[in-house]
Amino acid sequence: MSGSVKSEQLRLGFLETLEIEGRGYVGGLLITNNFGRPLEFQCTTPVKPNRPQEILYGGSLLPWLLGELIGGTLLERVSIKPDLVVTSDPDILELRNHTQIPVVCALAEQEPDGIPVTPGSTMRFGGQRLRFHDAHPVDADRLAGQRHLIPDQADLTEPLERVREALAETVRTVFAR
C-alpha cells in the first residue's frame, strides 16, 4: 500500500436556465470541486418549444424542457460527472427522474408562496436548505454521508449566480453579432 492517501472529494454541479425573449431557454452547468473552484462548464443553444408542444405538455412543459431536455443534455455533455446537482428552479428537479445523480433545489431561508415543502424533503447542506425531489427520498440519506465535505457556511447559491452571469454574457456575445 502506498503512503499517499487520497482525500475525499465532492464534485458539485450547478445548473441554471435563462429565458431569452423570443428565442426560448438556454441552460448552463458548472461543475466545481467542494471548494467552489470551476472544473468544467457547458451551456446549450436556445431551445424553444413549438406551439403544439406548449399545448400538449401543458403544465408539465417547463419541467420537461428545463429539467429533462436541457438538464439531461448538459449532464450527458459534461466529462466530469457531479455527485450532486444544485439548482434554484424547482422545475429542474424533474431531471432527477432521468439520472442517478441527486438533484436538489437551493431554497431561500423563507420560501416564496407557492413552493410546497413537505416535511422530510429538505436538509441543510453548507449554508443552504436543499429541497429534494419527492420521488427520491433516499437522496437525503446519500447526501448526509457527504455533508462533512462542505463547510457549514458555504453559500451554494453563489455558484448559481456565476452560471446565470455566464449565460447572460454568452447570450449577449452570441446575439450581439
C-alpha positions in Angstrom: 0.0 0.0 0.0 1.3 3.4 -0.9 2.0 6.2 1.7 -0.3 8.7 0.0 -3.9 9.0 1.0 -6.5 10.2 -1.5 -8.6 12.9 0.1 -12.4 12.7 -0.2 -13.8 15.0 -2.9 -17.2 16.1 -3.8 -18.0 17.3 -7.3 -20.9 19.7 -7.3 -22.9 20.6 -10.4 -24.7 24.0 -10.5 -27.5 24.1 -13.2 -29.4 27.1 -14.2 -31.5 28.2 -17.2 -32.2 31.6 -18.6 -35.1 32.6 -20.8 -34.2 34.7 -23.9 -37.1 36.7 -25.1 -38.4 35.3 -28.3 -35.7 32.6 -28.6 -36.5 30.1 -25.8 -34.3 28.9 -23.0 -30.6 28.3 -22.6 -29.0 26.3 -19.8 -25.6 26.1 -18.2 -24.0 23.6 -15.9 -20.9 24.5 -13.9 -19.0 21.6 -12.3 -16.9 22.6 -9.2 -14.9 20.9 -6.6 -16.1 21.1 -3.0 -14.3 24.4 -2.6 -16.3 26.0 -5.4 -13.4 26.1 -7.9 -14.6 25.5 -11.5 -13.7 22.2 -13.2 -15.9 22.3 -16.3 -18.7 24.5 -17.8 -21.2 23.6 -20.5 -24.1 25.5 -22.0 -26.8 24.9 -24.5 -28.0 26.8 -27.5 -31.5 28.2 -27.2 -34.4 25.7 -27.0 -37.8 27.0 -27.8 -40.9 24.8 -27.6 -43.2 25.0 -30.5 -46.9 25.7 -30.1 -48.1 22.1 -30.3 -45.6 21.2 -27.5 -46.9 24.0 -25.4 -50.5 22.7 -25.9 -49.7 19.0 -25.4 -47.3 19.4 -22.4 -49.5 21.9 -20.6 -48.3 22.4 -17.0 -45.5 19.9 -17.5 -43.8 21.9 -20.2 -41.2 23.6 -18.1 -40.2 20.6 -16.0 -39.8 18.7 -19.3 -38.0 21.5 -21.1 -35.7 22.7 -18.3 -35.2 19.5 -16.4 -35.4 16.6 -18.7 -34.3 18.2 -22.1 -31.9 20.9 -21.2 -30.6 19.5 -17.9 -30.3 16.0 -19.3 -28.4 17.3 -22.3 -26.0 19.2 -20.1 -25.4 16.2 -17.8 -24.6 14.0 -20.8 -22.3 16.5 -22.2 -20.0 17.1 -19.2 -17.0 14.9 -19.0 -16.7 15.4 -15.2 -19.9 14.0 -13.6 -21.1 15.7 -10.5 -22.0 13.9 -7.3 -24.8 16.4 -6.7 -26.7 18.9 -9.0 -27.9 22.1 -7.3 -30.4 24.5 -8.9 -32.6 27.4 -7.8 -35.5 26.3 -10.1 -38.0 23.7 -8.8 -38.9 22.8 -12.4 -35.3 21.5 -12.9 -35.9 18.9 -10.1 -37.6 16.8 -12.9 -34.0 16.0 -14.1 -33.7 13.6 -11.1 -36.2 11.3 -12.7 -33.7 10.8 -15.6 -30.4 10.4 -13.7 -28.9 8.5 -10.8 -27.3 11.8 -9.6 -29.2 13.6 -6.8 -30.7 16.9 -7.9 -31.7 19.5 -5.3 -33.2 22.9 -5.3 -31.5 25.5 -3.0 -34.2 27.3 -1.0 -34.3 30.8 0.2 -34.5 31.0 4.0 -38.1 31.9 3.6 -39.6 30.1 0.6 -41.9 32.2 -1.6 -45.6 31.3 -1.6 -46.5 28.5 -4.0 -43.5 26.2 -3.4 -44.8 23.4 -1.2 -42.2 21.9 1.1 -43.2 18.6 2.7 -41.6 17.5 6.0 -38.5 15.4 5.5 -37.9 16.6 1.9 -35.3 19.2 2.9 -32.0 19.3 4.7 -29.3 21.8 5.5 -26.1 21.4 3.4 -23.4 24.0 3.7 -25.2 27.3 4.4 -28.3 26.3 2.4 -31.5 24.4 2.9 -31.9 22.0 0.0 -35.2 20.5 -1.3 -35.1 17.0 -2.7 -37.3 15.5 -5.4 -40.3 14.0 -3.6 -40.0 10.7 -5.5 -36.3 10.2 -4.4 -36.3 10.4 -0.6 -33.1 8.3 -0.3 -31.1 11.2 -1.8 -31.1 13.0 1.5 -29.6 9.9 3.2 -27.0 9.6 0.5 -26.0 13.3 0.8 -25.9 13.2 4.6 -22.8 11.0 4.4 -21.0 13.7 2.4 -22.1 16.7 4.4 -18.7 16.9 6.2 -17.1 17.8 2.8 -18.9 21.2 2.6 -18.2 23.9 5.2 -21.3 24.9 7.2 -21.1 28.5 6.0 -20.7 27.5 2.3 -23.0 29.5 0.0 -24.4 27.1 -2.6 -26.3 29.9 -4.3 -23.2 31.9 -5.2 -22.1 29.4 -8.0 -25.7 29.5 -9.3 -25.3 33.3 -9.8 -22.0 32.7 -11.6 -23.8 30.3 -14.0 -26.6 32.9 -14.6 -24.0 35.6 -15.3 -22.0 33.3 -17.7 -25.2 32.5 -19.5 -26.2 36.2 -19.8 -22.7 37.1 -21.1 -22.8 34.3 -23.6 -26.2 35.4 -24.8 -25.1 39.0 -25.1 -22.0 37.9 -27.1 -23.7 35.5 -29.4 -26.8 37.6 -30.2 -25.0 40.9 -30.4 -23.5 39.9 -33.8 
